[in-house]
Amino acid sequence: MPIFNIILSWVVLGLKVLISLSAVVFVHELGHFIAARLRGVKVDKFSLGMGPKLAGIKFKELALPSSGG
């Protein structure tokens, strides 16, 4: 049973890191979006990551989180 707890703790840690990094990238990209809108640039979509679309209409969360989109 101790090995299960070790593996589970690593999985939970990995998920926390992934969620934290995704939040940082989201805020960063939101800054680009807001700056563009304030300068009058038409923005057709706001997305995070690359790959196939996972959810959303105007906002896209993509399969592989990364900056840009």
N, C-alpha and C positions, 0 to 999 in steps of 0.2 A: 504493500500500500504506500510506503514512502516514495517510491519511484513515481507513482501516479501523481502525488502531490507536487513533486518537483516538475514534472512535465506540465501539469496544469498551471503552475505558477509561471513557467516560461511562456506558455500560450497566452495567459492573461497579460503578462508584461508586453508581449509582442503586440497584442491588440491595443493596449494603452498607448504604446509608441506610435502605432499606425494612426490611431484616432487623433493623437496630439499633433503629429506632423500634418495630417489632413486639415486640422483646424488652422494651423499656421499658414499653410498654402492657401486656404480659403480666404483668410484675412488679407494676405498679400495680394492675391488676385482681385479681391474686392476693392482694394486701393487703386489698382489699375482701372477697374471698371468705373469707380466714382470719379477719378481724375479725367477719364475720357468723357464721361457724361457732362462734367462741369465745363469742359472745353468745347462742348457742342458736337462731339463725335457720335454718330449713330452707332449703337451697339446692337447687333442682331441677336447675339446669344452670350450667355455667361456660362462657362464650363470649367470643370476641373478634370485633369487627367487626359488619357488617350485611350483609344480602343472603342468597343461598341457601347452604345448608349444604354445605361442601366435604368434611369428614371428621369422624370421631369419633362416639362414642356419648354419653357424659356430657360430654365436652369438645367444643365446636364451634369450628372455625376457619371464619370466614365470608369471603365473596368480597371485601368491602371492609373492610380492617382499620380499626378505630376503637375508642375506648373504649366501654364499655357493652355491652349485648347482653341 
